[in-house]
Amino acid sequence: MTKKDLALRISEKLGVEKKLAREAVDTLFTAMSESMAQGNRIEIGGFGVLGVKDTRHVPSRKKSYYRASARIKRALAY
């Protein structure tokens, strides 16, 4: 699923213009990217946690991660 797909789904679900939905999705991901670039953790209930951590290798680097919520883990369970 792409940002365009997400915007289309939002547009259809909420009955708003595609352009507005696209701007909302772009704004959301820009805000999330900027926050993570500052080293902040993002917690989205029912979805999971996105964050940044240092690697253990030398030289140390930043690495992003995603940890799925229990709800997502249950949905993915066979």
matplotlib code that plots the C-alpha trace (Angstrom):
import matplotlib.pyplot as plt

x = [0.0, 1.4, 0.7, -1.5, -3.6, -3.9, -5.1, -7.7, -9.0, -9.3, -11.0, -13.6, -14.1, -14.5, -16.1, -13.4, -11.6, -8.7, -6.4, -7.3, -6.7, -3.4, -2.3, -3.3, -1.3, 1.7, 1.5, 1.3, 4.3, 6.3, 5.6, 6.5, 9.7, 10.8, 10.0, 12.0, 14.9, 15.0, 15.3, 11.7, 9.6, 6.1, 3.4, 0.2, -2.4, -3.5, -0.8, 2.6, 5.7, 8.2, 11.5, 15.2, 18.0, 21.8, 23.4, 26.0, 28.5, 31.5, 31.0, 27.6, 24.8, 21.1, 18.6, 14.8, 12.6, 8.9, 7.4, 3.9, 1.1, -0.6, -3.6, -1.4, 0.5, -2.8, -4.0, -0.8, -1.0, -1.8]
y = [0.0, 3.4, 6.9, 7.4, 4.3, 5.5, 8.9, 7.4, 5.1, 8.1, 10.2, 7.4, 6.6, 10.2, 11.6, 14.3, 15.5, 13.4, 16.5, 17.1, 13.5, 13.4, 16.6, 15.0, 11.8, 13.8, 16.0, 13.0, 11.2, 14.5, 15.0, 11.4, 11.6, 14.8, 13.5, 10.3, 12.3, 14.0, 10.6, 10.5, 7.4, 7.3, 5.1, 4.5, 2.6, -0.6, -0.3, -0.3, 1.7, 3.3, 4.5, 5.1, 3.3, 3.2, 0.2, -1.9, -1.8, 0.5, 3.2, 3.5, 4.5, 5.2, 2.6, 2.8, 0.0, -1.0, -3.1, -4.3, -4.0, -7.1, -6.5, -6.6, -9.7, -11.5, -10.5, -12.0, -15.2, -18.3]
z = [0.0, -1.0, 0.4, -2.6, -1.7, 1.9, 0.7, -1.6, 1.2, 3.5, 0.8, 0.2, 3.9, 5.1, 1.9, 1.5, -1.6, -2.7, -2.6, 1.1, 2.0, 0.1, 2.0, 5.3, 4.6, 3.5, 6.6, 8.9, 7.4, 7.3, 11.0, 11.8, 9.8, 11.5, 14.9, 14.3, 12.9, 16.3, 18.0, 19.2, 19.6, 18.0, 19.6, 17.7, 19.7, 18.0, 15.4, 17.1, 18.0, 15.6, 17.0, 16.5, 18.3, 18.1, 16.5, 18.4, 15.6, 15.5, 14.5, 16.1, 13.8, 14.1, 13.1, 12.8, 14.1, 14.2, 16.9, 16.1, 18.6, 20.1, 17.8, 14.7, 16.0, 16.6, 13.1, 11.6, 13.6, 11.6]

ax = plt.figure().add_subplot(projection="3d")
ax.plot(x, y, z, "-o")
ax.set_aspect("equal")
plt.show()
